[in-house]
Amino acid sequence: MIVNADTVWEEIVGPPLRLNIELTPEPLWGIAIEDIVGTERWERIACNERGKSDGFCMRCDRKTMLECDPVWKLDEESRLATLVGFEVVCEKCLLLTSSPH
């Protein structure tokens, strides 16, 4: 009997996580998207994005409590942060990839 170690590992621990750790530049620390667009508008955006995900985390495919995480493109030279989209992730994936600031 031939056993594929990758398949066995995935059955035990689950699929590999798709993590993308992004560092937040110091000038953006403590600035939440709610501060920029307003809490009510952000809640509407986040609810809409969570609805598009069919209830699954975009990183680990868990079906659990989901958060909407803004995706920024950072230009260090001009010191500009541009909102380029959103990623719906579970709390565990968010904790693994987000800055505590």
C-alpha positions as CSV (number, residue, x, y, z in Angstrom):
1,M,0.0,0.0,0.0
2,I,1.4,3.4,-1.0
3,V,0.5,6.4,1.1
4,N,0.9,10.0,0.1
5,A,2.4,11.8,3.1
6,D,1.0,15.1,1.9
7,T,-2.6,13.7,1.8
8,V,-2.3,12.1,5.2
9,W,-0.9,15.4,6.7
10,E,-3.7,17.4,5.1
11,E,-6.3,14.9,6.5
12,I,-4.8,15.4,10.0
13,V,-4.2,19.1,10.1
14,G,-6.3,20.5,7.3
15,P,-5.3,22.3,4.1
16,P,-2.3,24.6,4.2
17,L,-3.1,28.2,5.1
18,R,-2.8,31.0,2.5
19,L,-1.1,33.6,4.8
20,N,0.1,36.9,3.5
21,I,1.6,38.9,6.4
22,E,1.6,42.6,5.7
23,L,3.5,45.1,7.8
24,T,1.7,48.3,8.5
25,P,3.8,51.4,8.2
26,E,4.2,53.3,11.5
27,P,2.3,56.4,10.3
28,L,-0.8,54.2,9.8
29,W,-0.7,52.5,13.2
30,G,-3.9,53.2,15.2
31,I,-5.9,54.3,12.1
32,A,-8.9,52.1,11.5
33,I,-10.9,52.1,8.3
34,E,-13.9,53.1,10.4
35,D,-12.2,56.3,11.2
36,I,-11.9,57.1,7.5
37,V,-15.3,56.0,6.1
38,G,-17.4,56.1,9.3
39,T,-18.6,53.2,11.3
40,E,-22.1,52.9,9.7
41,R,-20.7,52.9,6.2
42,W,-17.9,50.4,7.1
43,E,-20.5,48.0,8.6
44,R,-22.5,48.1,5.4
45,I,-19.3,47.4,3.3
46,A,-18.2,44.6,5.7
47,C,-21.6,43.0,5.7
48,N,-21.8,43.1,1.9
49,E,-18.3,41.6,1.6
50,R,-19.0,38.8,4.1
51,G,-22.1,37.9,2.1
52,K,-20.0,37.5,-1.1
53,S,-17.8,34.9,0.7
54,D,-20.6,32.3,1.2
55,G,-19.6,32.2,4.9
56,F,-16.1,30.9,4.3
57,C,-12.7,32.3,5.3
58,M,-10.8,33.3,2.1
59,R,-7.5,32.0,3.6
60,C,-8.3,28.7,5.4
61,D,-11.9,27.9,4.1
62,R,-13.2,27.6,7.7
63,K,-16.9,28.4,8.1
64,T,-16.8,30.4,11.3
65,M,-17.1,34.0,12.5
66,L,-15.8,36.2,9.7
67,E,-14.2,39.6,9.7
68,C,-13.8,42.0,6.7
69,D,-10.2,43.0,6.4
70,P,-9.3,46.0,4.1
71,V,-6.5,45.4,1.6
72,W,-4.1,48.3,1.1
73,K,-1.5,49.0,-1.5
74,L,1.3,50.9,0.1
75,D,3.6,53.2,-1.8
76,E,6.5,53.9,0.6
77,E,8.1,56.5,-1.7
78,S,5.0,58.8,-1.8
79,R,3.8,57.6,1.6
80,L,0.4,56.8,0.3
81,A,-1.9,53.9,1.2
82,T,-4.6,53.1,-1.3
83,L,-7.5,50.8,-0.5
84,V,-7.6,48.2,-3.3
85,G,-10.1,45.7,-1.9
86,F,-11.3,43.6,0.9
87,E,-10.6,40.1,2.2
88,V,-13.1,38.1,4.3
89,V,-11.2,36.1,6.9
90,C,-11.9,34.3,10.2
91,E,-10.7,35.7,13.5
92,K,-7.8,33.2,13.7
93,C,-6.4,34.1,10.3
94,L,-6.8,37.8,11.0
95,L,-4.9,37.5,14.2
96,L,-2.1,35.7,12.4
97,T,-1.6,38.3,9.7
98,S,-2.6,41.6,11.2
99,S,-0.6,44.1,13.1
100,P,-1.8,44.7,16.7
101,H,-1.7,48.4,16.2
